[in-house]
Structures are given as C-alpha cells and as structure tokens.
Amino acid sequence: MKKRFKLTKEEKEIEKSLNSREWIEAPNALKQEIVQAAQQGVASRKREARVNIRLMQGTVDIIRRKAEEEGLGYQTLMSSVLHKYAAGRLVEKNVIDEVATEIASKVQAQGKKKAS
C-alpha cells in the first residue's frame, strides 16, 4: 500500500489539475532548452574569483561583529557589500541625509501652503 502524504490546499489543486489531464507533455526541444538554461545558471554561479586583500584588524573585527548580528559569515557580508557597491546600490550616508533633508523641507513647505 502506498503511503499518502498530507497535501496542502495548493498541492491538492495541482494534483486535481494533473489528474484531470489539463497538462500536456512539453516538446523535447523545450525540455532541452530548459535544461540548458538551468545548466548555464549553475555554471555562471561557479564563476567566482578568489581575491586576497589586506585589511586592518580593527576593520575585520567590526565586520565580523556586524556579520554575526546579521547571522552571516563575515566573508559573505564583505562580498555582499562589494557587490552592492559595484552594482551602484550602496549609497553613502551623507547622500541619504541630504536627500532626507530636502524631502523634509519640501514636505514642510507644502504643509505651510495648505495651512495658509
């Protein structure tokens, strides 16, 4: 006798859909295309470069503490920060402060216009 697993609502809907023959088998060409895309994705993740850098011990200690607070390894955190910087997603705090001040003054000016 086959052992049945308890299915979620979504899994039951999928099972019902499969049993009612709503699905058809994908052509071999499409299957091969999907497999190739998956293999390329895996291969691209393997294209990592090793980098050795020298940092001051105090900097490494700070990064380790911050990584621990985030539940990450310190090398993972460093890699993430460098990736964000390279992608242009890491912004200096003074830039954020300037934008926040500008927004606050515009909001304050609009509030004064509505009050008058």
N, CA, C and O atoms as a Tinker XYZ file with bonds, in Angstrom:
   464  protein
     1  N      0.841000   -1.175000    0.000000    73     2
     2  CA     0.000000    0.000000    0.000000    64     1     3
     3  C      0.887000    1.240000    0.000000    63     2     4     5
     4  O      1.837000    1.333000    0.777000    81     3
     5  N      0.569000    2.196000   -0.882000    73     3     6
     6  CA     1.326000    3.424000   -0.964000    64     5     7
     7  C      1.017000    4.324000    0.212000    63     6     8     9
     8  O     -0.136000    4.468000    0.618000    81     7
     9  N      2.049000    4.921000    0.747000    73     7    10
    10  CA     1.871000    5.849000    1.855000    64     9    11
    11  C      1.499000    7.214000    1.282000    63    10    12    13
    12  O      2.216000    7.728000    0.424000    81    11
    13  N      0.393000    7.815000    1.735000    73    11    14
    14  CA    -0.056000    9.134000    1.266000    64    13    15
    15  C      0.476000   10.209000    2.202000    63    14    16    17
    16  O      0.437000   10.065000    3.424000    81    15
    17  N      0.968000   11.274000    1.616000    73    15    18
    18  CA     1.394000   12.429000    2.384000    64    17    19
    19  C      0.240000   13.406000    2.448000    63    18    20    21
    20  O     -0.572000   13.479000    1.526000    81    19
    21  N      0.165000   14.145000    3.520000    73    19    22
    22  CA    -0.870000   15.160000    3.644000    64    21    23
    23  C     -0.504000   16.328000    2.739000    63    22    24    25
    24  O      0.571000   16.909000    2.883000    81    23
    25  N     -1.387000   16.679000    1.808000    73    23    26
    26  CA    -1.137000   17.743000    0.852000    64    25    27
    27  C     -1.756000   19.055000    1.319000    63    26    28    29
    28  O     -2.794000   19.073000    1.981000    81    27
    29  N     -1.097000   20.145000    0.961000    73    27    30
    30  CA    -1.665000   21.458000    1.237000    64    29    31
    31  C     -2.789000   21.717000    0.233000    63    30    32    33
    32  O     -2.968000   20.958000   -0.720000    81    31
    33  N     -3.535000   22.785000    0.453000    73    31    34
    34  CA    -4.626000   23.142000   -0.458000    64    33    35
    35  C     -4.092000   23.353000   -1.876000    63    34    36    37
    36  O     -4.676000   22.877000   -2.849000    81    35
    37  N     -2.980000   24.072000   -1.973000    73    35    38
    38  CA    -2.378000   24.338000   -3.281000    64    37    39
    39  C     -1.926000   23.043000   -3.955000    63    38    40    41
    40  O     -2.124000   22.862000   -5.156000    81    39
    41  N     -1.319000   22.146000   -3.179000    73    39    42
    42  CA    -0.869000   20.870000   -3.732000    64    41    43
    43  C     -2.047000   20.020000   -4.196000    63    42    44    45
    44  O     -1.948000   19.322000   -5.205000    81    43
    45  N     -3.157000   20.074000   -3.469000    73    43    46
    46  CA    -4.362000   19.340000   -3.876000    64    45    47
    47  C     -4.900000   19.873000   -5.196000    63    46    48    49
    48  O     -5.341000   19.103000   -6.049000    81    47
    49  N     -4.864000   21.209000   -5.364000    73    47    50
    50  CA    -5.322000   21.803000   -6.627000    64    49    51
    51  C     -4.445000   21.359000   -7.785000    63    50    52    53
    52  O     -4.946000   21.076000   -8.873000    81    51
    53  N     -3.135000   21.298000   -7.558000    73    51    54
    54  CA    -2.208000   20.847000   -8.599000    64    53    55
    55  C     -2.471000   19.392000   -8.941000    63    54    56    57
    56  O     -2.502000   19.022000  -10.114000    81    55
    57  N     -2.664000   18.554000   -7.904000    73    55    58
    58  CA    -2.938000   17.137000   -8.132000    64    57    59
    59  C     -4.227000   16.959000   -8.935000    63    58    60    61
    60  O     -4.282000   16.147000   -9.859000    81    59
    61  N     -5.254000   17.715000   -8.581000    73    59    62
    62  CA    -6.527000   17.653000   -9.299000    64    61    63
    63  C     -6.338000   18.050000  -10.760000    63    62    64    65
    64  O     -6.893000   17.419000  -11.660000    81    63
    65  N     -5.550000   19.101000  -10.988000    73    63    66
    66  CA    -5.269000   19.576000  -12.338000    64    65    67
    67  C     -4.534000   18.517000  -13.151000    63    66    68    69
    68  O     -4.840000   18.309000  -14.325000    81    67
    69  N     -3.569000   17.851000  -12.532000    73    67    70
    70  CA    -2.825000   16.803000  -13.221000    64    69    71
    71  C     -3.715000   15.610000  -13.545000    63    70    72    73
    72  O     -3.653000   15.058000  -14.644000    81    71
    73  N     -4.540000   15.219000  -12.587000    73    71    74
    74  CA    -5.420000   14.064000  -12.784000    64    73    75
    75  C     -6.503000   14.325000  -13.823000    63    74    76    77
    76  O     -6.978000   13.384000  -14.459000    81    75
    77  N     -6.904000   15.579000  -14.011000    73    75    78
    78  CA    -7.939000   15.889000  -14.999000    64    77    79
    79  C     -7.334000   16.106000  -16.388000    63    78    80    81
    80  O     -8.031000   16.503000  -17.321000    81    79
    81  N     -6.057000   15.847000  -16.511000    73    79    82
    82  CA    -5.331000   15.909000  -17.782000    64    81    83
    83  C     -5.364000   17.305000  -18.420000    63    82    84    85
    84  O     -5.488000   17.443000  -19.637000    81    83
    85  N     -5.250000   18.334000  -17.570000    73    83    86
    86  CA    -5.178000   19.706000  -18.068000    64    85    87
    87  C     -3.800000   20.018000  -18.643000    63    86    88    89
    88  O     -3.614000   21.027000  -19.322000    81    87
    89  N     -2.856000   19.159000  -18.370000    73    87    90
    90  CA    -1.481000   19.409000  -18.773000    64    89    91
    91  C     -1.077000   18.497000  -19.915000    63    90    92    93
    92  O     -1.558000   17.368000  -20.016000    81    91
    93  N     -0.189000   18.986000  -20.782000    73    91    94
    94  CA     0.363000   18.145000  -21.842000    64    93    95
    95  C      1.875000   18.109000  -21.665000    63    94    96    97
    96  O      2.459000   18.997000  -21.043000    81    95
    97  N      2.492000   17.091000  -22.208000    73    95    98
    98  CA     3.943000   16.973000  -22.083000    64    97    99
    99  C      4.617000   17.998000  -22.988000    63    98   100   101
   100  O      4.206000   18.204000  -24.130000    81    99
   101  N      5.641000   18.625000  -22.468000    73    99   102
   102  CA     6.384000   19.629000  -23.240000    64   101   103
   103  C      7.172000   18.942000  -24.346000    63   102   104   105
   104  O      7.659000   17.825000  -24.166000    81   103
   105  N      7.298000   19.609000  -25.489000    73   103   106
   106  CA     8.110000   19.033000  -26.573000    64   105   107
   107  C      9.567000   18.882000  -26.130000    63   106   108   109
   108  O     10.048000   19.626000  -25.276000    81   107
   109  N     10.259000   17.912000  -26.722000    73   107   110
   110  CA    11.655000   17.650000  -26.346000    64   109   111
   111  C     12.538000   18.877000  -26.511000    63   110   112   113
   112  O     13.436000   19.109000  -25.702000    81   111
   113  N     12.288000   19.670000  -27.559000    73   111   114
   114  CA    13.105000   20.868000  -27.787000    64   113   115
   115  C     12.979000   21.830000  -26.604000    63   114   116   117
   116  O     13.973000   22.417000  -26.176000    81   115
   117  N     11.772000   21.995000  -26.078000    73   115   118
   118  CA    11.557000   22.887000  -24.941000    64   117   119
   119  C     12.220000   22.320000  -23.690000    63   118   120   121
   120  O     12.818000   23.056000  -22.905000    81   119
   121  N     12.107000   21.001000  -23.511000    73   119   122
   122  CA    12.753000   20.367000  -22.360000    64   121   123
   123  C     14.260000   20.610000  -22.396000    63   122   124   125
   124  O     14.869000   20.947000  -21.381000    81   123
   125  N     14.857000   20.435000  -23.586000    73   123   126
   126  CA    16.297000   20.647000  -23.719000    64   125   127
   127  C     16.670000   22.098000  -23.450000    63   126   128   129
   128  O     17.697000   22.373000  -22.829000    81   127
   129  N     15.842000   23.024000  -23.912000    73   127   130
   130  CA    16.096000   24.447000  -23.690000    64   129   131
   131  C     16.072000   24.776000  -22.196000    63   130   132   133
   132  O     16.899000   25.546000  -21.708000    81   131
   133  N     15.124000   24.191000  -21.487000    73   131   134
   134  CA    15.008000   24.425000  -20.044000    64   133   135
   135  C     16.215000   23.843000  -19.313000    63   134   136   137
   136  O     16.768000   24.483000  -18.420000    81   135
   137  N     16.617000   22.652000  -19.682000    73   135   138
   138  CA    17.782000   22.016000  -19.055000    64   137   139
   139  C     19.040000   22.838000  -19.310000    63   138   140   141
   140  O     19.850000   23.025000  -18.402000    81   139
   141  N     19.215000   23.333000  -20.543000    73   139   142
   142  CA    20.384000   24.147000  -20.869000    64   141   143
   143  C     20.399000   25.443000  -20.069000    63   142   144   145
   144  O     21.447000   25.864000  -19.579000    81   143
   145  N     19.237000   26.074000  -19.938000    73   143   146
   146  CA    19.153000   27.322000  -19.168000    64   145   147
   147  C     19.523000   27.064000  -17.709000    63   146   148   149
   148  O     20.228000   27.863000  -17.094000    81   147
   149  N     19.048000   25.950000  -17.159000    73   147   150
   150  CA    19.376000   25.608000  -15.773000    64   149   151
   151  C     20.870000   25.344000  -15.623000    63   150   152   153
   152  O     21.482000   25.779000  -14.648000    81   151
   153  N     21.452000   24.641000  -16.571000    73   151   154
   154  CA    22.886000   24.345000  -16.512000    64   153   155
   155  C     23.716000   25.622000  -16.623000    63   154   156   157
   156  O     24.735000   25.761000  -15.946000    81   155
   157  N     23.285000   26.548000  -17.468000    73   155   158
   158  CA    24.001000   27.817000  -17.608000    64   157   159
   159  C     23.929000   28.620000  -16.311000    63   158   160   161
   160  O     24.901000   29.265000  -15.917000    81   159
   161  N     22.772000   28.576000  -15.653000    73   159   162
   162  CA    22.625000   29.272000  -14.377000    64   161   163
   163  C     23.574000   28.729000  -13.333000    63   162   164   165
   164  O     24.204000   29.488000  -12.596000    81   163
   165  N     23.674000   27.406000  -13.273000    73   163   166
   166  CA    24.586000   26.771000  -12.316000    64   165   167
   167  C     26.028000   27.108000  -12.674000    63   166   168   169
   168  O     26.834000   27.407000  -11.793000    81   167
   169  N     26.358000   27.061000  -13.965000    73   167   170
   170  CA    27.728000   27.342000  -14.399000    64   169   171
   171  C     28.112000   28.784000  -14.093000    63   170   172   173
   172  O     29.248000   29.058000  -13.706000    81   171
   173  N     27.164000   29.708000  -14.267000    73   171   174
   174  CA    27.505000   31.116000  -14.017000    64   173   175
   175  C     27.752000   31.375000  -12.539000    63   174   176   177
   176  O     28.529000   32.265000  -12.195000    81   175
   177  N     27.105000   30.613000  -11.654000    73   175   178
   178  CA    27.345000   30.777000  -10.226000    64   177   179
   179  C     28.719000   30.271000   -9.833000    63   178   180   181
   180  O     29.277000   30.700000   -8.824000    81   179
   181  N     29.261000   29.371000  -10.615000    73   179   182
   182  CA    30.574000   28.812000  -10.301000    64   181   183
   183  C     31.697000   29.749000  -10.731000    63   182   184   185
   184  O     32.853000   29.536000  -10.368000    81   183
   185  N     31.368000   30.778000  -11.497000    73   183   186
   186  CA    32.384000   31.703000  -11.992000    64   185   187
   187  C     32.703000   32.757000  -10.941000    63   186   188   189
   188  O     32.444000   33.944000  -11.137000    81   187
   189  N     33.253000   32.321000   -9.856000    73   187   190
   190  CA    33.647000   33.240000   -8.799000    64   189   191
   191  C     35.151000   33.397000   -8.828000    63   190   192   193
   192  O     35.881000   32.448000   -9.112000    81   191
   193  N     35.606000   34.595000   -8.533000    73   191   194
   194  CA    37.041000   34.856000   -8.491000    64   193   195
   195  C     37.485000   34.943000   -7.038000    63   194   196   197
   196  O     36.800000   35.532000   -6.202000    81   195
   197  N     38.614000   34.363000   -6.754000    73   195   198
   198  CA    39.195000   34.481000   -5.411000    64   197   199
   199  C     39.982000   35.772000   -5.355000    63   198   200   201
   200  O     40.729000   36.103000   -6.275000    81   199
   201  N     39.805000   36.498000   -4.260000    73   199   202
   202  CA    40.508000   37.767000   -4.076000    64   201   203
   203  C     41.115000   37.774000   -2.685000    63   202   204   205
   204  O     40.454000   37.431000   -1.705000    81   203
   205  N     42.356000   38.160000   -2.607000    73   203   206
   206  CA    43.016000   38.307000   -1.315000    64   205   207
   207  C     43.264000   39.793000   -1.085000    63   206   208   209
   208  O     43.852000   40.467000   -1.931000    81   207
   209  N     42.819000   40.302000    0.056000    73   207   210
   210  CA    43.059000   41.700000    0.385000    64   209   211
   211  C     43.577000   41.793000    1.811000    63   210   212   213
   212  O     43.338000   40.908000    2.633000    81   211
   213  N     44.273000   42.854000    2.085000    73   211   214
   214  CA    44.774000   43.096000    3.441000    64   213   215
   215  C     43.931000   44.196000    4.050000    63   214   216   217
   216  O     43.754000   45.259000    3.456000    81   215
   217  N     43.409000   43.935000    5.244000    73   215   218
   218  CA    42.599000   44.911000    5.973000    64   217   219
   219  C     43.169000   45.075000    7.365000    63   218   220   221
   220  O     43.836000   44.182000    7.888000    81   219
   221  N     42.903000   46.217000    7.954000    73   219   222
   222  CA    43.331000   46.425000    9.335000    64   221   223
   223  C     42.510000   45.494000   10.234000    63   222   224   225
   224  O     41.330000   45.258000    9.975000    81   223
   225  N     43.131000   44.976000   11.276000    73   223   226
   226  CA    42.468000   44.026000   12.162000    64   225   227
   227  C     41.185000   44.610000   12.756000    63   226   228   229
   228  O     40.184000   43.905000   12.886000    81   227
   229  N     41.211000   45.894000   13.115000    73   227   230
   230  CA    40.021000   46.534000   13.678000    64   229   231
   231  C     38.847000   46.514000   12.706000    63   230   232   233
   232  O     37.701000   46.319000   13.110000    81   231
   233  N     39.139000   46.717000   11.419000    73   231   234
   234  CA    38.094000   46.677000   10.393000    64   233   235
   235  C     37.492000   45.284000   10.309000    63   234   236   237
   236  O     36.273000   45.129000   10.240000    81   235
   237  N     38.339000   44.283000   10.314000    73   235   238
   238  CA    37.855000   42.895000   10.246000    64   237   239
   239  C     37.007000   42.572000   11.481000    63   238   240   241
   240  O     35.976000   41.908000   11.368000    81   239
   241  N     37.433000   43.036000   12.647000    73   239   242
   242  CA    36.670000   42.788000   13.878000    64   241   243
   243  C     35.281000   43.402000   13.792000    63   242   244   245
   244  O     34.293000   42.775000   14.172000    81   243
   245  N     35.209000   44.641000   13.286000    73   243   246
   246  CA    33.908000   45.314000   13.139000    64   245   247
   247  C     33.018000   44.547000   12.163000    63   246   248   249
   248  O     31.833000   44.339000   12.426000    81   247
   249  N     33.594000   44.128000   11.040000    73   247   250
   250  CA    32.823000   43.388000   10.034000    64   249   251
   251  C     32.338000   42.062000   10.606000    63   250   252   253
   252  O     31.202000   41.655000   10.361000    81   251
   253  N     33.188000   41.393000   11.362000    73   251   254
   254  CA    32.780000   40.117000   11.977000    64   253   255
   255  C     31.605000   40.315000   12.945000    63   254   256   257
   256  O     30.662000   39.524000   12.964000    81   255
   257  N     31.679000   41.383000   13.747000    73   255   258
   258  CA    30.585000   41.662000   14.692000    64   257   259
   259  C     29.281000   41.953000   13.940000    63   258   260   261
   260  O     28.221000   41.428000   14.280000    81   259
   261  N     29.383000   42.799000   12.916000    73   259   262
   262  CA    28.187000   43.137000   12.142000    64   261   263
   263  C     27.621000   41.895000   11.439000    63   262   264   265
   264  O     26.405000   41.711000   11.384000    81   263
   265  N     28.485000   41.067000   10.915000    73   263   266
   266  CA    28.049000   39.841000   10.246000    64   265   267
   267  C     27.346000   38.919000   11.237000    63   266   268   269
   268  O     26.319000   38.319000   10.918000    81   267
   269  N     27.901000   38.812000   12.433000    73   267   270
   270  CA    27.293000   37.971000   13.470000    64   269   271
   271  C     25.903000   38.486000   13.829000    63   270   272   273
   272  O     24.974000   37.698000   14.007000    81   271
   273  N     25.755000   39.822000   13.937000    73   271   274
   274  CA    24.444000   40.418000   14.231000    64   273   275
   275  C     23.426000   40.086000   13.143000    63   274   276   277
   276  O     22.238000   39.920000   13.421000    81   275
   277  N     23.905000   39.991000   11.900000    73   275   278
   278  CA    23.025000   39.699000   10.764000    64   277   279
   279  C     22.850000   38.199000   10.540000    63   278   280   281
   280  O     22.042000   37.786000    9.708000    81   279
   281  N     23.590000   37.395000   11.267000    73   279   282
   282  CA    23.507000   35.943000   11.094000    64   281   283
   283  C     24.205000   35.470000    9.827000    63   282   284   285
   284  O     23.808000   34.475000    9.220000    81   283
   285  N     25.253000   36.196000    9.434000    73   283   286
   286  CA    26.002000   35.863000    8.222000    64   285   287
   287  C     27.450000   35.569000    8.562000    63   286   288   289
   288  O     27.932000   35.894000    9.647000    81   287
   289  N     28.126000   34.954000    7.623000    73   287   290
   290  CA    29.570000   34.838000    7.735000    64   289   291
   291  C     30.183000   36.168000    7.336000    63   290   292   293
   292  O     29.613000   36.894000    6.521000    81   291
   293  N     31.345000   36.499000    7.903000    73   291   294
   294  CA    31.912000   37.817000    7.621000    64   293   295
   295  C     32.356000   37.948000    6.169000    63   294   296   297
   296  O     32.292000   39.042000    5.607000    81   295
   297  N     32.801000   36.863000    5.553000    73   295   298
   298  CA    33.193000   36.931000    4.141000    64   297   299
   299  C     31.969000   37.119000    3.248000    63   298   300   301
   300  O     32.037000   37.808000    2.230000    81   299
   301  N     30.859000   36.509000    3.630000    73   299   302
   302  CA    29.615000   36.688000    2.883000    64   301   303
   303  C     29.164000   38.138000    2.961000    63   302   304   305
   304  O     28.736000   38.711000    1.959000    81   303
   305  N     29.257000   38.732000    4.142000    73   303   306
   306  CA    28.886000   40.134000    4.298000    64   305   307
   307  C     29.784000   41.032000    3.457000    63   306   308   309
   308  O     29.292000   41.929000    2.773000    81   307
   309  N     31.089000   40.804000    3.500000    73   307   310
   310  CA    32.009000   41.623000    2.698000    64   309   311
   311  C     31.701000   41.484000    1.209000    63   310   312   313
   312  O     31.704000   42.472000    0.474000    81   311
   313  N     31.440000   40.275000    0.775000    73   311   314
   314  CA    31.119000   40.043000   -0.627000    64   313   315
   315  C     29.841000   40.776000   -1.017000    63   314   316   317
   316  O     29.766000   41.362000   -2.097000    81   315
   317  N     28.842000   40.746000   -0.149000    73   315   318
   318  CA    27.581000   41.420000   -0.406000    64   317   319
   319  C     27.763000   42.927000   -0.522000    63   318   320   321
   320  O     27.212000   43.558000   -1.425000    81   319
   321  N     28.535000   43.500000    0.392000    73   319   322
   322  CA    28.783000   44.947000    0.373000    64   321   323
   323  C     29.513000   45.338000   -0.914000    63   322   324   325
   324  O     29.151000   46.322000   -1.559000    81   323
   325  N     30.527000   44.578000   -1.282000    73   323   326
   326  CA    31.270000   44.881000   -2.506000    64   325   327
   327  C     30.381000   44.742000   -3.745000    63   326   328   329
   328  O     30.469000   45.549000   -4.670000    81   327
   329  N     29.534000   43.723000   -3.757000    73   327   330
   330  CA    28.622000   43.527000   -4.886000    64   329   331
   331  C     27.657000   44.705000   -5.001000    63   330   332   333
   332  O     27.426000   45.220000   -6.096000    81   331
   333  N     27.095000   45.131000   -3.867000    73   331   334
   334  CA    26.170000   46.273000   -3.885000    64   333   335
   335  C     26.875000   47.536000   -4.354000    63   334   336   337
   336  O     26.298000   48.322000   -5.106000    81   335
   337  N     28.107000   47.741000   -3.925000    73   335   338
   338  CA    28.866000   48.905000   -4.350000    64   337   339
   339  C     29.088000   48.867000   -5.869000    63   338   340   341
   340  O     28.878000   49.863000   -6.562000    81   339
   341  N     29.509000   47.717000   -6.367000    73   339   342
   342  CA    29.784000   47.573000   -7.800000    64   341   343
   343  C     28.513000   47.768000   -8.631000    63   342   344   345
   344  O     28.571000   48.269000   -9.754000    81   343
   345  N     27.367000   47.370000   -8.074000    73   343   346
   346  CA    26.094000   47.497000   -8.785000    64   345   347
   347  C     25.473000   48.885000   -8.625000    63   346   348   349
   348  O     24.421000   49.165000   -9.201000    81   347
   349  N     26.119000   49.754000   -7.846000    73   347   350
   350  CA    25.609000   51.107000   -7.659000    64   349   351
   351  C     24.466000   51.201000   -6.672000    63   350   352   353
   352  O     23.743000   52.198000   -6.654000    81   351
   353  N     24.289000   50.177000   -5.848000    73   351   354
   354  CA    23.194000   50.168000   -4.877000    64   353   355
   355  C     23.625000   50.542000   -3.472000    63   354   356   357
   356  O     22.809000   50.558000   -2.550000    81   355
   357  N     24.895000   50.839000   -3.305000    73   355   358
   358  CA    25.411000   51.224000   -1.995000    64   357   359
   359  C     25.629000   52.726000   -2.017000    63   358   360   361
   360  O     26.428000   53.230000   -2.807000    81   359
   361  N     24.923000   53.440000   -1.153000    73   359   362
   362  CA    24.954000   54.900000   -1.150000    64   361   363
   363  C     25.549000   55.384000    0.164000    63   362   364   365
   364  O     25.282000   54.821000    1.226000    81   363
   365  N     26.363000   56.438000    0.079000    73   363   366
   366  CA    26.968000   56.992000    1.279000    64   365   367
   367  C     25.911000   57.647000    2.155000    63   366   368   369
   368  O     24.932000   58.202000    1.656000    81   367
   369  N     26.117000   57.579000    3.462000    73   367   370
   370  CA    25.146000   58.101000    4.422000    64   369   371
   371  C     24.894000   59.591000    4.216000    63   370   372   373
   372  O     23.753000   60.037000    4.339000    81   371
   373  N     25.935000   60.378000    3.905000    73   371   374
   374  CA    25.726000   61.820000    3.731000    64   373   375
   375  C     24.794000   62.117000    2.553000    63   374   376   377
   376  O     24.063000   63.107000    2.582000    81   375
   377  N     24.812000   61.272000    1.515000    73   375   378
   378  CA    23.904000   61.454000    0.385000    64   377   379
   379  C     22.464000   61.202000    0.830000    63   378   380   381
   380  O     21.557000   61.946000    0.460000    81   379
   381  N     22.261000   60.165000    1.614000    73   379   382
   382  CA    20.927000   59.854000    2.126000    64   381   383
   383  C     20.435000   60.983000    3.027000    63   382   384   385
   384  O     19.273000   61.380000    2.953000    81   383
   385  N     21.329000   61.502000    3.885000    73   383   386
   386  CA    20.963000   62.605000    4.774000    64   385   387
   387  C     20.551000   63.845000    3.983000    63   386   388   389
   388  O     19.581000   64.515000    4.338000    81   387
   389  N     21.291000   64.155000    2.904000    73   387   390
   390  CA    20.958000   65.319000    2.079000    64   389   391
   391  C     19.588000   65.158000    1.428000    63   390   392   393
   392  O     18.791000   66.096000    1.415000    81   391
   393  N     19.315000   63.987000    0.896000    73   391   394
   394  CA    18.030000   63.731000    0.250000    64   393   395
   395  C     16.905000   63.799000    1.282000    63   394   396   397
   396  O     15.848000   64.367000    1.007000    81   395
   397  N     17.123000   63.232000    2.453000    73   395   398
   398  CA    16.100000   63.255000    3.506000    64   397   399
   399  C     15.810000   64.689000    3.942000    63   398   400   401
   400  O     14.652000   65.042000    4.167000    81   399
   401  N     16.839000   65.509000    4.063000    73   399   402
   402  CA    16.658000   66.912000    4.456000    64   401   403
   403  C     15.870000   67.660000    3.383000    63   402   404   405
   404  O     14.979000   68.448000    3.699000    81   403
   405  N     16.196000   67.415000    2.129000    73   403   406
   406  CA    15.493000   68.069000    1.014000    64   405   407
   407  C     14.021000   67.668000    0.992000    63   406   408   409
   408  O     13.151000   68.517000    0.796000    81   407
   409  N     13.739000   66.394000    1.190000    73   407   410
   410  CA    12.350000   65.915000    1.211000    64   409   411
   411  C     11.601000   66.537000    2.382000    63   410   412   413
   412  O     10.465000   66.987000    2.232000    81   411
   413  N     12.241000   66.562000    3.551000    73   411   414
   414  CA    11.596000   67.127000    4.740000    64   413   415
   415  C     11.255000   68.597000    4.524000    63   414   416   417
   416  O     10.175000   69.041000    4.914000    81   415
   417  N     12.164000   69.365000    3.905000    73   415   418
   418  CA    11.880000   70.784000    3.685000    64   417   419
   419  C     10.753000   70.973000    2.678000    63   418   420   421
   420  O      9.953000   71.899000    2.818000    81   419
   421  N     10.676000   70.110000    1.663000    73   419   422
   422  CA     9.566000   70.194000    0.691000    64   421   423
   423  C      8.235000   69.855000    1.350000    63   422   424   425
   424  O      7.225000   70.510000    1.092000    81   423
   425  N      8.234000   68.850000    2.188000    73   423   426
   426  CA     7.007000   68.463000    2.898000    64   425   427
   427  C      6.576000   69.595000    3.827000    63   426   428   429
   428  O      5.392000   69.916000    3.924000    81   427
   429  N      7.546000   70.191000    4.502000    73   427   430
   430  CA     7.246000   71.298000    5.414000    64   429   431
   431  C      6.694000   72.494000    4.635000    63   430   432   433
   432  O      5.750000   73.140000    5.091000    81   431
   433  N      7.262000   72.794000    3.480000    73   431   434
   434  CA     6.793000   73.899000    2.648000    64   433   435
   435  C      5.372000   73.643000    2.153000    63   434   436   437
   436  O      4.559000   74.568000    2.118000    81   435
   437  N      5.063000   72.426000    1.777000    73   435   438
   438  CA     3.713000   72.086000    1.317000    64   437   439
   439  C      2.707000   72.211000    2.471000    63   438   440   441
   440  O      1.564000   72.625000    2.272000    81   439
   441  N      3.150000   71.848000    3.668000    73   439   442
   442  CA     2.283000   71.969000    4.842000    64   441   443
   443  C      1.949000   73.425000    5.117000    63   442   444   445
   444  O      0.819000   73.746000    5.486000    81   443
   445  N      2.932000   74.315000    4.939000    73   443   446
   446  CA     2.700000   75.745000    5.160000    64   445   447
   447  C      1.739000   76.311000    4.118000    63   446   448   449
   448  O      0.899000   77.153000    4.435000    81   447
   449  N      1.867000   75.840000    2.853000    73   447   450
   450  CA     0.969000   76.305000    1.782000    64   449   451
   451  C     -0.467000   75.895000    2.075000    63   450   452   453
   452  O     -1.388000   76.684000    1.864000    81   451
   453  N     -0.673000   74.670000    2.560000    73   451   454
   454  CA    -2.027000   74.186000    2.860000    64   453   455
   455  C     -2.621000   74.913000    4.052000    63   454   456   457
   456  O     -3.833000   75.116000    4.124000    81   455
   457  N     -1.763000   75.306000    4.990000    73   455   458
   458  CA    -2.239000   75.990000    6.202000    64   457   459
   459  C     -2.679000   77.423000    5.900000    63   458   460   461
   460  O     -3.518000   77.975000    6.613000    81   459
   461  N     -2.123000   78.027000    4.852000    73   459   462
   462  CA    -2.497000   79.417000    4.570000    64   461   463
   463  C     -3.671000   79.559000    3.658000    63   462   464
   464  O     -4.080000   80.678000    3.347000    81   463
